[in-house]
Amino acid sequence: MIPGPADPDEVDLRHHGDAEVGGGLADFAVNVRTGTPPPWLAERIRASVADLAGYPDPRPARRAVARRHGRAAGEVLLTAGAAEAFVLLARVLTPRRAVVVHPQFTEPEAALRAAGHAVERVILTKDFTLDPAAVPADADLVVVGNPTNPTSVLHPAGAVAALAAPGRTVVVDEAFMDCVPGEPESLATRLPAGVVVIRSLTKTWGLAGLRAGYVLADPHLIGRLAEAQPLWAVSTPALVAVEACSTPEAVAEAEAWAVELAAERDRLAAELNARGLYVVPEARASFLCLRVPDALGIRALLRQRGYAVRRGDTFPGLGPDWLRIAVRDRPANDALLNVLGELGI
């Protein structure tokens, strides 16, 4: 890993997968599960519209999240997606030395910079595995993804927990943790001292347009974040979705999907590896990160043929030879493989 300061202008931290799609393109750029939200969830959200005259009451959803992770309700703050959580943390925390572990989702760094904080980067190398010792000892804020967007690497819970230290806040972005059957490396139920876990319902349940997520942290920090949050920041439909997706039945449904996803993801990775491409090994999320010569050129050719994939050069630590590809169902993945074959890949 390579620690050091970074020029925020060297990459576009605000570029996200939604900018890649549209115009009838087959979407392999956004990591939202296809075919979602499921009918039962969509119906509950629709029914919630009858209650829009009243102000949102977050208490039932907050209790549901707490039960889902074995936490106290005072350790939970509901947010308008994970993105709001990053903004709130950037507003509340006053780090002397903030470090973001890259490659990872760029919004945490963008939020910190927008709040006026200087940010240093630790760039993971060698298959993007995490070595806690590479983080500067005096860093008092560390941000890391697990599993990480865009690499799909799942770090061991012990390695992430080892980042915790007296006087340091460790923010763990677990937006894709429910892609992992059993969630064995999650810190949500363990929550070591100084660790903040951020979760999102966007990806698994197809709720990107609804904005639904939450923060797990010690009650004191949760209280500070709540004070910085606008009143009624999470809408009634989003609260209904959070509560519904935190039930044992919903968790079991997500688990079954994660098992199916893992099999198809591994098959797609093997197909790409067989073509001589480097796919980041041991992928555990709903996407693959691969190195392709002239990836930006390949991306452009794919767009001409009706396929959108995520460019990798806007992630610190990657570059113009990287792409991120969402894992879809087998027919869709095979169609993409066929087009790649036509391009000589």
C-alpha positions as CSV (number, residue, x, y, z in Angstrom):
1,M,0.0,0.0,0.0
2,I,1.2,3.5,-0.8
3,P,0.3,6.3,1.7
4,G,0.4,9.9,0.7
5,P,-1.4,13.1,-0.1
6,A,-3.4,13.3,-3.3
7,D,-4.6,16.0,-5.7
8,P,-8.4,15.9,-5.6
9,D,-8.5,17.1,-9.2
10,E,-6.6,14.1,-10.6
11,V,-9.8,12.1,-10.8
12,D,-13.5,12.9,-10.9
13,L,-14.7,11.8,-7.5
14,R,-18.3,12.7,-8.4
15,H,-18.5,10.3,-11.4
16,H,-20.7,7.4,-10.6
17,G,-22.2,4.5,-12.5
18,D,-25.5,6.2,-13.1
19,A,-23.7,8.6,-15.5
20,E,-22.8,5.7,-17.7
21,V,-26.4,4.5,-18.4
22,G,-29.4,5.6,-20.4
23,G,-30.3,5.7,-24.1
24,G,-31.5,2.1,-24.1
25,L,-28.1,0.7,-23.1
26,A,-27.9,-2.6,-21.4
27,D,-26.9,-1.7,-17.8
28,F,-23.7,-3.3,-16.6
29,A,-22.5,-0.1,-15.0
30,V,-24.8,0.3,-11.9
31,N,-24.6,-2.3,-9.2
32,V,-28.4,-2.4,-8.3
33,R,-29.9,-5.8,-8.4
34,T,-32.1,-6.3,-11.5
35,G,-35.8,-7.1,-11.1
36,T,-36.1,-5.1,-7.9
37,P,-37.8,-4.0,-5.8
38,P,-39.7,-7.3,-5.5
39,P,-43.5,-7.1,-5.8
40,W,-44.1,-7.5,-2.0
41,L,-41.8,-4.6,-1.2
42,A,-43.1,-2.4,-4.0
43,E,-46.7,-2.9,-2.7
44,R,-45.7,-1.8,0.8
45,I,-44.0,1.3,-0.5
46,R,-47.1,2.1,-2.6
47,A,-49.4,1.7,0.4
48,S,-47.2,4.1,2.4
49,V,-48.4,6.9,0.2
50,A,-51.6,7.0,2.1
51,D,-49.7,8.2,5.2
52,L,-47.9,11.1,3.5
53,A,-49.9,13.8,5.2
54,G,-48.2,13.0,8.5
55,Y,-44.6,13.6,9.3
56,P,-42.2,10.6,9.1
57,D,-41.8,8.5,12.3
58,P,-38.4,6.8,12.2
59,R,-38.9,4.8,15.4
60,P,-40.3,1.5,14.0
61,A,-37.7,1.3,11.3
62,R,-34.9,2.2,13.7
63,R,-36.0,-0.6,16.1
64,A,-36.2,-3.0,13.1
65,V,-32.7,-2.2,12.1
66,A,-31.5,-2.6,15.6
67,R,-33.1,-6.1,15.9
68,R,-31.7,-7.1,12.6
69,H,-28.1,-6.5,13.8
70,G,-28.5,-7.2,17.5
71,R,-27.9,-3.6,18.5
72,A,-29.6,-1.1,20.7
73,A,-31.9,1.5,18.9
74,G,-29.6,4.2,20.2
75,E,-26.8,2.9,18.0
76,V,-28.8,3.4,14.8
77,L,-29.4,6.5,12.7
78,L,-31.5,6.2,9.5
79,T,-30.3,8.2,6.6
80,A,-31.3,9.1,3.0
81,G,-29.0,6.4,1.6
82,A,-25.4,5.8,2.5
83,A,-24.4,9.1,0.7
84,E,-26.1,11.2,3.4
85,A,-24.3,9.3,6.1
86,F,-20.9,10.2,4.5
87,V,-22.0,13.9,4.4
88,L,-23.1,13.9,8.1
89,L,-19.9,12.3,9.2
90,A,-17.9,14.9,7.3
91,R,-19.9,17.7,8.9
92,V,-19.6,16.3,12.5
93,L,-16.1,14.9,12.7
94,T,-13.0,17.2,12.9
95,P,-10.1,14.9,11.9
96,R,-6.6,16.1,12.1
97,R,-5.4,13.5,9.7
98,A,-8.1,11.8,7.6
99,V,-7.2,8.8,5.5
100,V,-9.3,7.0,2.8
101,V,-8.3,3.6,1.7
102,H,-8.5,3.3,-2.1
103,P,-9.6,2.0,-4.5
104,Q,-13.1,2.4,-3.1
105,F,-16.4,4.3,-3.5
106,T,-15.3,7.9,-4.0
107,E,-18.2,9.7,-2.2
108,P,-16.7,9.5,1.3
109,E,-13.6,11.4,0.1
110,A,-15.7,13.8,-1.9
111,A,-17.9,14.5,1.2
112,L,-14.8,15.1,3.4
113,R,-13.2,17.5,0.9
114,A,-16.5,19.4,0.5
115,A,-16.6,19.9,4.3
116,G,-13.1,21.4,4.2
117,H,-11.1,18.5,5.4
118,A,-7.7,17.5,3.9
119,V,-7.7,13.9,2.8
120,E,-4.8,11.5,2.4
121,R,-5.0,8.3,0.4
122,V,-3.7,4.8,1.1
123,I,-3.6,3.0,-2.2
124,L,-4.0,-0.8,-1.9
125,T,-1.8,-2.9,-4.2
126,K,-1.3,-6.6,-4.8
127,D,-4.9,-7.7,-5.4
128,F,-6.1,-4.9,-3.2
129,T,-5.7,-6.7,0.1
130,L,-5.8,-4.7,3.3
131,D,-2.7,-4.3,5.6
132,P,-3.8,-2.3,8.6
133,A,-0.1,-1.4,9.3
134,A,0.0,0.7,6.1
135,V,-2.4,3.2,7.5
136,P,-0.4,6.0,9.2
137,A,-0.4,5.5,13.0
138,D,-1.5,9.1,13.7
139,A,-4.5,9.0,11.4
140,D,-7.6,9.8,13.5
141,L,-10.1,9.0,10.8
142,V,-9.9,6.0,8.4
143,V,-12.5,5.1,5.8
144,V,-12.6,1.7,4.1
145,G,-15.1,-0.3,2.1
146,N,-16.0,-3.9,2.8
147,P,-16.6,-5.5,0.4
148,T,-15.0,-2.8,-1.6
149,N,-16.5,-0.9,-4.5
150,P,-15.0,-1.2,-7.2
151,T,-12.7,-4.1,-6.5
152,S,-15.2,-6.5,-5.0
153,V,-12.6,-7.5,-2.4
154,L,-13.9,-8.7,1.0
155,H,-11.5,-7.9,3.7
156,P,-11.3,-10.1,6.8
157,A,-13.2,-8.7,9.7
158,G,-10.1,-9.0,11.9
159,A,-8.1,-6.8,9.5
160,V,-10.7,-4.1,9.4
161,A,-11.2,-4.2,13.2
162,A,-7.4,-4.0,13.6
163,L,-7.7,-0.4,12.1
164,A,-9.4,0.7,15.3
165,A,-7.2,2.5,17.8
166,P,-7.7,5.0,20.7
167,G,-8.6,8.4,19.4
168,R,-9.4,7.1,15.9
169,T,-12.7,6.7,14.1
170,V,-12.9,3.9,11.5
171,V,-15.8,4.2,9.0
172,V,-16.6,1.0,7.2
173,D,-18.8,1.2,4.1
174,E,-20.7,-2.1,4.1
175,A,-23.1,-1.1,1.4
176,F,-22.5,-4.4,-0.4
177,M,-22.1,-6.7,2.6
178,D,-25.5,-8.3,2.0
179,C,-24.1,-9.7,-1.3
180,V,-22.0,-12.0,0.9
181,P,-23.9,-15.1,2.1
182,G,-23.9,-15.1,5.9
183,E,-22.0,-11.8,6.1
184,P,-19.2,-13.4,8.0
185,E,-16.9,-10.4,7.8
186,S,-19.4,-7.8,8.8
187,L,-18.7,-5.6,11.9
188,A,-22.4,-4.6,12.2
189,T,-23.1,-7.0,15.0
190,R,-19.7,-6.6,16.6
191,L,-19.2,-2.9,16.3
192,P,-15.8,-2.5,18.0
193,A,-15.1,0.7,19.9
194,G,-14.5,3.6,17.5
195,V,-15.9,1.8,14.5
196,V,-18.8,3.2,12.4
197,V,-20.7,0.9,10.0
198,I,-22.7,2.3,7.1
199,R,-25.2,0.2,5.3
200,S,-27.5,0.7,2.3
201,L,-30.7,-0.9,1.0
202,T,-30.1,0.6,-2.4
203,K,-28.3,-2.3,-4.1
204,T,-30.0,-5.5,-3.0
205,W,-33.5,-4.1,-2.9
206,G,-33.5,-1.8,-6.0
207,L,-34.2,1.4,-4.0
208,A,-31.7,3.8,-5.5
209,G,-34.5,6.3,-6.2
210,L,-35.9,6.1,-2.7
211,R,-32.7,6.7,-0.7
212,A,-32.6,4.4,2.3
213,G,-29.6,3.5,4.5
214,Y,-28.4,3.7,8.0
215,V,-25.4,4.3,10.3
216,L,-24.4,2.0,13.2
217,A,-22.2,3.6,15.8
218,D,-21.9,4.3,19.5
219,P,-24.9,6.3,20.9
220,H,-22.8,9.5,21.5
221,L,-21.8,9.7,17.9
222,I,-25.3,8.8,16.7
223,G,-26.6,11.7,18.7
224,R,-24.2,14.1,17.1
225,L,-25.0,12.9,13.7
226,A,-28.7,13.2,14.4
227,E,-28.2,16.8,15.5
228,A,-26.5,17.6,12.2
229,Q,-29.2,15.8,10.1
230,P,-32.1,17.9,8.8
231,L,-35.5,17.2,10.4
232,W,-37.5,14.4,8.7
233,A,-34.6,13.6,6.4
234,V,-35.9,10.1,5.6
235,S,-39.3,9.9,4.0
236,T,-42.2,7.8,5.1
237,P,-41.9,5.4,2.1
238,A,-38.2,5.0,2.8
239,L,-38.9,4.2,6.4
240,V,-41.4,1.6,5.4
241,A,-38.9,0.0,3.1
242,V,-36.2,0.0,5.8
243,E,-38.5,-1.7,8.3
244,A,-39.7,-4.2,5.7
245,C,-36.2,-5.1,4.5
246,S,-35.0,-5.7,8.1
247,T,-37.4,-8.5,8.9
248,P,-36.1,-12.1,9.2
249,E,-38.1,-13.0,6.1
250,A,-36.4,-10.2,4.0
251,V,-33.0,-11.1,5.3
252,A,-33.5,-14.7,4.3
253,E,-34.6,-13.6,0.8
254,A,-31.5,-11.5,0.4
255,E,-29.4,-14.4,1.6
256,A,-30.9,-16.7,-1.0
257,W,-30.2,-14.1,-3.7
258,A,-26.6,-13.7,-2.5
259,V,-26.0,-17.5,-2.9
260,E,-27.3,-17.4,-6.5
261,L,-25.3,-14.3,-7.2
262,A,-22.1,-15.9,-6.0
263,A,-22.5,-18.8,-8.4
264,E,-23.1,-16.6,-11.4
265,R,-20.4,-14.2,-10.4
266,D,-17.8,-16.9,-10.2
267,R,-18.9,-18.3,-13.5
268,L,-18.6,-14.9,-15.2
269,A,-15.2,-14.3,-13.6
270,A,-13.9,-17.7,-14.8
271,E,-15.1,-16.9,-18.4
272,L,-13.2,-13.6,-18.3
273,N,-10.1,-15.2,-16.8
274,A,-10.2,-17.8,-19.6
275,R,-9.9,-15.1,-22.1
276,G,-6.6,-13.9,-20.5
277,L,-8.1,-10.9,-18.7
278,Y,-7.0,-10.1,-15.1
279,V,-10.1,-10.2,-12.9
280,V,-9.5,-9.1,-9.3
281,P,-9.5,-12.5,-7.5
282,E,-11.9,-13.6,-4.8
283,A,-14.7,-11.2,-5.8
284,R,-17.5,-11.2,-3.3
285,A,-19.8,-8.4,-4.3
286,S,-22.3,-8.0,-7.2
287,F,-19.6,-6.8,-9.6
288,L,-16.2,-7.7,-11.1
289,C,-13.2,-5.4,-11.5
290,L,-11.0,-6.2,-14.4
291,R,-8.0,-4.9,-16.2
292,V,-8.3,-4.6,-20.0
293,P,-5.8,-3.0,-22.3
294,D,-7.3,0.3,-23.5
295,A,-10.3,-0.1,-21.2
296,L,-11.7,3.3,-22.1
297,G,-11.6,2.4,-25.8
298,I,-13.3,-1.0,-25.1
299,R,-16.0,0.9,-23.0
300,A,-16.7,3.2,-26.0
301,L,-17.0,0.2,-28.4
302,L,-19.4,-1.5,-26.0
303,R,-21.5,1.6,-25.9
304,Q,-21.7,1.6,-29.6
305,R,-23.1,-2.0,-29.4
306,G,-25.6,-1.1,-26.7
307,Y,-23.8,-2.0,-23.5
308,A,-22.8,0.3,-20.6
309,V,-19.9,-0.7,-18.2
310,R,-18.3,1.4,-15.5
311,R,-15.0,3.1,-16.3
312,G,-12.3,2.6,-13.7
313,D,-10.1,5.6,-14.2
314,T,-12.3,7.7,-11.8
315,F,-11.3,5.5,-8.9
316,P,-8.0,6.5,-7.2
317,G,-5.6,3.6,-7.4
318,L,-7.0,2.3,-10.7
319,G,-6.5,3.9,-14.1
320,P,-7.4,3.8,-17.8
321,D,-7.0,0.1,-18.1
322,W,-9.7,-0.9,-15.6
323,L,-13.4,-1.6,-15.9
324,R,-16.1,-2.5,-13.4
325,I,-18.8,-4.9,-14.7
326,A,-22.0,-5.6,-12.8
327,V,-23.1,-9.2,-12.5
328,R,-26.5,-9.9,-14.1
329,D,-28.4,-13.1,-14.8
330,R,-26.8,-15.8,-17.0
331,P,-28.5,-14.8,-20.3
332,A,-27.5,-11.1,-19.9
333,N,-24.0,-12.0,-18.9
334,D,-23.6,-14.4,-21.8
335,A,-24.8,-11.7,-24.2
336,L,-22.1,-9.4,-22.9
337,L,-19.5,-12.1,-23.2
338,N,-20.6,-12.6,-26.9
339,V,-20.1,-8.9,-27.6
340,L,-16.7,-8.9,-25.9
341,G,-15.8,-11.9,-28.1
342,E,-16.8,-9.9,-31.2
343,L,-14.4,-7.2,-30.0
344,G,-11.6,-9.8,-29.8
345,I,-11.7,-10.1,-26.0
